[in-house]
Amino acid sequence: MENELLYEMQNAFPMTQRPFKDVAEKLGTTEEEILSTVQKLKDEKIIRQTSAIFDTKRLGYKSSLVAFKVSEDNIETAANIINRHPGVSHNYLRNHDYNIWFTMAVSPDSRLGLEKTIETLKEQTGAQDAITLPTLKMFKISVKMDTTGKRAKKEKLKKTAYQEIELTSQYIEVIKELQKDIAVVSEPYKEAIEKLKMDYDEFFRIANHLKESGVMRRFATILNHRKAGFGANAMSVWVVPEEKGEEIGRQMAEFSAVSHCYLRPSYPDWPYNLFAMIHGKSQEECDSLIEEMAQQSGLTEYSKLYSTREFKKQRLVYFDDTFKEWEAEVL
């Protein structure tokens, strides 16, 4: 049952008064059994967090993937400096001359802005070089590990038309609560609605509006990939002719093992403009899929960067004072 439960919770966790009861009914078991199993999976650190997953840009934040070229003897110090920024959610060591890869976001009211923040970190770390790789076109962002082994190799991408939304102060307060890891209790949203002085109907109305507007991608469980048995992840990078970028990007995004797929800028010393992140149980599994993707796309210029160390992986905390505090220290 554990694998079925993990897949179900990664897909979409119910935003209802008693969500674990709803999951139990779907899986043909009891709420008590689900609560016990989820707590066990959290204790084993297989489940990282269950919370809302937001679209950073739709919340007004500016973001980018960034790669630093750092000397071997400076990696530890540089990684620690980068990790201190609250807008860094993922930070990895990868097997390339550009060896430190991290995602960076700055808040809507940032005084430094994205480019200046990256420049500041480059100076602080003593990085030899840096490339900034913002998203030009996003084809897919959906991290779901196939814990059941039943998922199809390919999946059709859904196109969604989103509603307009105004992020009022009330909506922002709800966002602050939804981004927190829920407690493993019968009514995990109860603490939030009591704090916000709302009833369940109002709380879920706002939550669903955030989802229908695309501000919230989904409410779901995020796994610790390695603990869940997915020991390898490869950032496959491809040189794609501009006129074929969208077509090939969509083709690659249809592979279920691809969690992220984007078009990004290229540079004289970084020719790759299409990125597809792949998760597998082994490096051999990832290599095999990349070879299949190369054959299907007809692309011959590509590379694969494996993460050899995870320096940081956590969800961004939106509308948090730590962004201002970091900038106050450097300005």
C-alpha positions as CSV (number, residue, x, y, z in Angstrom):
1,M,0.0,0.0,0.0
2,E,2.9,2.4,0.7
3,N,3.8,2.8,-2.9
4,E,0.2,3.4,-4.0
5,L,-0.2,5.9,-1.2
6,L,3.0,7.8,-2.2
7,Y,1.9,8.0,-5.8
8,E,-1.6,9.2,-4.8
9,M,-0.2,11.9,-2.5
10,Q,2.3,13.1,-5.1
11,N,-0.5,13.5,-7.7
12,A,-2.9,15.6,-5.7
13,F,-3.5,15.7,-1.9
14,P,-7.2,16.6,-1.1
15,M,-8.0,20.1,0.1
16,T,-10.8,19.0,2.3
17,Q,-11.6,19.0,6.0
18,R,-10.4,15.4,6.5
19,P,-8.1,14.7,3.6
20,F,-6.5,11.6,5.0
21,K,-10.0,10.0,5.3
22,D,-10.6,10.9,1.6
23,V,-7.2,9.2,0.6
24,A,-8.1,6.2,2.7
25,E,-11.5,5.8,1.0
26,K,-9.8,6.0,-2.4
27,L,-7.3,3.3,-1.4
28,G,-9.8,1.1,0.3
29,T,-8.4,1.4,3.9
30,T,-9.0,3.4,7.1
31,E,-8.1,6.9,8.0
32,E,-6.1,5.6,11.0
33,E,-4.1,3.3,8.7
34,I,-3.2,6.2,6.4
35,L,-2.2,8.5,9.2
36,S,0.0,5.8,10.7
37,T,1.6,5.0,7.4
38,V,2.2,8.7,6.4
39,Q,3.8,9.3,9.8
40,K,6.1,6.3,9.4
41,L,7.1,7.6,5.9
42,K,7.8,11.0,7.3
43,D,9.9,9.5,10.2
44,E,11.9,7.6,7.6
45,K,12.3,10.8,5.7
46,I,10.8,9.4,2.5
47,I,8.2,12.1,2.6
48,R,9.8,15.6,2.7
49,Q,6.7,17.8,2.8
50,T,3.0,18.0,2.0
51,S,2.0,21.5,1.1
52,A,0.9,23.9,-1.7
53,I,3.3,24.2,-4.6
54,F,3.2,27.7,-6.0
55,D,4.2,29.3,-9.3
56,T,7.0,31.6,-8.3
57,K,6.5,34.0,-11.2
58,R,2.8,34.3,-10.7
59,L,3.4,35.4,-7.2
60,G,5.5,38.3,-8.6
61,Y,9.0,36.8,-7.8
62,K,11.8,36.8,-10.4
63,S,13.7,33.6,-10.8
64,S,16.4,31.8,-12.7
65,L,18.6,28.7,-12.8
66,V,22.2,29.8,-12.2
67,A,25.5,28.0,-12.6
68,F,28.8,29.0,-11.0
69,K,32.3,27.8,-11.9
70,V,34.0,27.4,-8.6
71,S,37.5,26.0,-7.8
72,E,37.6,22.6,-6.1
73,D,39.1,24.0,-2.9
74,N,36.3,26.6,-2.6
75,I,33.2,24.5,-3.2
76,E,32.2,24.1,0.4
77,T,32.5,27.7,1.3
78,A,30.8,28.9,-1.9
79,A,27.9,26.5,-1.4
80,N,27.3,27.7,2.2
81,I,27.3,31.3,1.0
82,I,24.8,30.5,-1.7
83,N,22.6,28.5,0.7
84,R,22.2,31.5,3.0
85,H,20.1,33.3,0.5
86,P,16.4,32.6,1.2
87,G,15.6,32.6,-2.5
88,V,17.8,29.6,-3.2
89,S,15.6,26.5,-3.0
90,H,17.8,23.9,-4.8
91,N,21.6,23.8,-4.8
92,Y,23.6,20.9,-6.3
93,L,27.2,20.0,-7.1
94,R,27.2,18.6,-10.7
95,N,29.9,16.9,-12.8
96,H,30.9,19.8,-15.1
97,D,33.3,22.8,-15.1
98,Y,30.2,24.8,-14.1
99,N,29.9,22.8,-11.0
100,I,27.5,24.6,-8.6
101,W,23.9,24.8,-9.9
102,F,21.2,26.5,-8.0
103,T,17.8,28.1,-8.5
104,M,17.5,31.7,-7.4
105,A,14.4,33.8,-6.7
106,V,14.0,37.4,-5.5
107,S,10.9,38.9,-4.0
108,P,8.7,41.4,-5.8
109,D,10.0,44.3,-3.6
110,S,13.6,43.3,-3.9
111,R,15.9,46.4,-4.0
112,L,18.8,44.5,-5.6
113,G,16.8,42.6,-8.2
114,L,17.7,39.2,-9.7
115,E,20.8,40.1,-11.7
116,K,22.4,42.2,-9.0
117,T,21.7,39.5,-6.4
118,I,23.5,36.9,-8.6
119,E,26.4,39.3,-9.1
120,T,26.6,39.8,-5.4
121,L,26.8,36.1,-4.8
122,K,29.4,35.7,-7.4
123,E,31.6,38.3,-5.7
124,Q,30.9,36.7,-2.2
125,T,31.8,33.2,-3.4
126,G,34.8,34.1,-5.5
127,A,33.3,32.2,-8.4
128,Q,35.4,32.2,-11.5
129,D,32.5,32.5,-13.9
130,A,28.7,32.4,-13.8
131,I,25.8,31.9,-16.3
132,T,22.3,32.9,-15.7
133,L,19.7,30.7,-17.3
134,P,16.2,32.0,-16.9
135,T,13.2,30.2,-18.4
136,L,12.3,31.3,-21.9
137,K,9.7,28.6,-22.4
138,M,8.4,26.1,-19.9
139,F,7.0,22.8,-21.2
140,K,6.7,20.9,-18.0
141,I,7.2,21.2,-14.2
142,S,5.8,18.2,-12.4
143,V,7.9,16.1,-10.0
144,K,6.1,12.8,-9.5
145,M,8.2,9.7,-8.8
146,D,6.6,6.5,-10.2
147,T,6.6,4.6,-6.9
148,T,4.1,2.0,-8.3
149,G,5.9,1.0,-11.5
150,K,2.5,1.3,-13.3
151,R,2.9,4.7,-14.9
152,A,3.0,4.9,-18.7
153,K,6.4,5.8,-20.2
154,K,4.8,8.8,-21.9
155,E,2.0,11.1,-20.9
156,K,0.1,13.8,-22.8
157,L,0.7,17.3,-21.5
158,K,-2.4,19.2,-20.4
159,K,-3.1,22.7,-21.6
160,T,-4.9,24.8,-19.0
161,A,-6.7,28.1,-19.3
162,Y,-6.3,30.0,-16.0
163,Q,-8.6,32.4,-14.3
164,E,-7.6,36.0,-13.5
165,I,-6.8,36.7,-9.8
166,E,-6.0,39.6,-7.6
167,L,-3.7,38.7,-4.7
168,T,-5.3,40.6,-1.9
169,S,-3.9,40.7,1.6
170,Q,-6.3,38.0,2.6
171,Y,-5.1,35.8,-0.2
172,I,-1.5,36.3,0.8
173,E,-2.2,35.3,4.4
174,V,-3.8,32.1,3.0
175,I,-0.7,31.5,0.8
176,K,1.5,31.8,3.9
177,E,-0.5,29.0,5.6
178,L,-0.8,26.8,2.5
179,Q,2.9,26.7,2.0
180,K,3.5,25.1,5.4
181,D,4.1,21.4,5.7
182,I,0.8,19.9,7.1
183,A,0.6,18.0,10.3
184,V,-0.3,14.3,10.1
185,V,-3.6,14.6,11.9
186,S,-7.2,14.1,11.0
187,E,-7.9,17.8,10.3
188,P,-4.5,19.2,9.2
189,Y,-5.9,22.5,8.0
190,K,-7.7,23.3,11.3
191,E,-4.8,25.3,12.8
192,A,-4.6,27.5,9.7
193,I,-8.3,28.3,9.6
194,E,-8.4,29.1,13.3
195,K,-5.3,31.4,12.9
196,L,-6.9,33.1,9.9
197,K,-10.4,33.3,11.7
198,M,-12.0,31.6,8.7
199,D,-14.3,28.7,8.2
200,Y,-13.4,25.7,6.0
201,D,-15.6,26.9,3.2
202,E,-13.9,30.3,2.9
203,F,-10.4,28.8,3.3
204,F,-11.0,26.2,0.6
205,R,-12.7,28.7,-1.7
206,I,-9.6,30.8,-1.7
207,A,-7.3,27.8,-2.0
208,N,-9.2,26.5,-5.0
209,H,-9.2,30.0,-6.6
210,L,-5.4,30.0,-6.3
211,K,-5.3,26.7,-8.0
212,E,-7.7,27.6,-10.8
213,S,-5.7,30.8,-11.5
214,G,-2.5,28.8,-11.7
215,V,-0.9,30.6,-8.8
216,M,-1.0,27.3,-7.0
217,R,0.3,24.5,-9.2
218,R,-1.1,21.8,-6.9
219,F,-1.3,20.7,-3.3
220,A,0.8,17.6,-3.1
221,T,3.5,15.6,-1.3
222,I,7.2,15.9,-2.2
223,L,9.4,12.9,-1.7
224,N,13.0,12.6,-0.8
225,H,14.0,11.0,-4.2
226,R,16.9,9.0,-3.0
227,K,15.1,7.7,0.1
228,A,12.1,6.7,-2.1
229,G,14.5,4.6,-4.3
230,F,15.2,7.1,-7.1
231,G,18.9,7.3,-6.6
232,A,19.9,9.2,-9.8
233,N,18.9,12.5,-11.4
234,A,20.4,13.8,-14.6
235,M,20.1,17.3,-16.0
236,S,20.1,16.5,-19.7
237,V,21.0,19.6,-21.8
238,W,20.6,19.8,-25.6
239,V,21.6,22.0,-28.5
240,V,18.3,22.6,-30.4
241,P,17.9,24.7,-33.5
242,E,15.7,27.7,-32.6
243,E,13.0,26.7,-35.1
244,K,12.6,23.3,-33.5
245,G,12.8,24.3,-29.9
246,E,9.1,24.1,-29.1
247,E,8.4,21.0,-31.0
248,I,11.3,19.0,-29.5
249,G,10.7,20.5,-26.0
250,R,7.1,19.2,-26.0
251,Q,8.2,15.8,-27.2
252,M,10.7,15.4,-24.4
253,A,8.3,16.7,-21.8
254,E,5.9,13.9,-22.6
255,F,8.3,11.3,-21.1
256,S,7.0,10.6,-17.6
257,A,10.5,10.4,-16.1
258,V,11.1,14.0,-17.2
259,S,10.1,16.3,-14.3
260,H,11.2,19.7,-15.7
261,C,11.6,20.7,-19.3
262,Y,12.5,24.3,-20.4
263,L,14.1,26.4,-23.1
264,R,16.8,28.6,-21.7
265,P,19.4,31.0,-23.2
266,S,22.7,29.7,-24.6
267,Y,26.1,31.3,-24.3
268,P,29.4,31.0,-26.3
269,D,30.8,28.7,-23.6
270,W,27.4,27.1,-22.9
271,P,25.7,26.1,-26.2
272,Y,22.8,24.1,-24.7
273,N,19.4,25.7,-24.8
274,L,17.0,22.9,-23.9
275,F,17.0,21.4,-20.4
276,A,15.2,18.2,-19.4
277,M,15.5,16.9,-15.8
278,I,15.3,13.1,-15.5
279,H,14.8,11.0,-12.4
280,G,15.6,7.3,-12.3
281,K,16.4,4.5,-10.0
282,S,20.0,4.3,-11.4
283,Q,22.4,6.2,-13.6
284,E,22.0,3.4,-16.2
285,E,18.2,4.0,-16.3
286,C,18.7,7.7,-16.9
287,D,21.4,7.1,-19.5
288,S,19.1,4.7,-21.4
289,L,16.3,7.3,-21.5
290,I,18.6,10.1,-22.6
291,E,19.8,7.8,-25.5
292,E,16.1,7.2,-26.4
293,M,15.4,10.9,-26.3
294,A,18.4,11.6,-28.6
295,Q,17.2,9.0,-31.1
296,Q,13.7,10.2,-31.2
297,S,14.6,13.9,-31.5
298,G,17.5,13.4,-33.9
299,L,19.7,15.7,-31.7
300,T,23.4,14.9,-31.6
301,E,24.8,17.7,-29.5
302,Y,23.9,17.0,-25.9
303,S,25.3,16.4,-22.4
304,K,24.2,15.1,-19.1
305,L,25.1,16.5,-15.7
306,Y,24.6,14.3,-12.7
307,S,24.2,15.7,-9.3
308,T,27.0,14.4,-7.1
309,R,25.9,16.2,-3.9
310,E,22.8,18.0,-2.7
311,F,23.7,21.2,-0.8
312,K,20.1,22.5,-0.4
313,K,16.6,21.4,-1.3
314,Q,13.6,23.0,0.3
315,R,10.5,24.9,-0.8
316,L,10.7,28.7,-1.0
317,V,9.0,30.5,1.8
318,Y,7.0,33.3,0.1
319,F,6.2,36.7,1.6
320,D,8.9,36.1,4.2
321,D,11.0,38.8,5.9
322,T,14.2,36.8,5.4
323,F,14.5,38.2,1.9
324,K,14.7,41.8,3.2
325,E,17.1,40.7,6.0
326,W,19.5,39.2,3.5
327,E,19.5,42.4,1.4
328,A,19.9,44.6,4.4
329,E,23.1,42.7,5.2
330,V,24.7,43.3,1.8
331,L,23.4,46.8,0.9
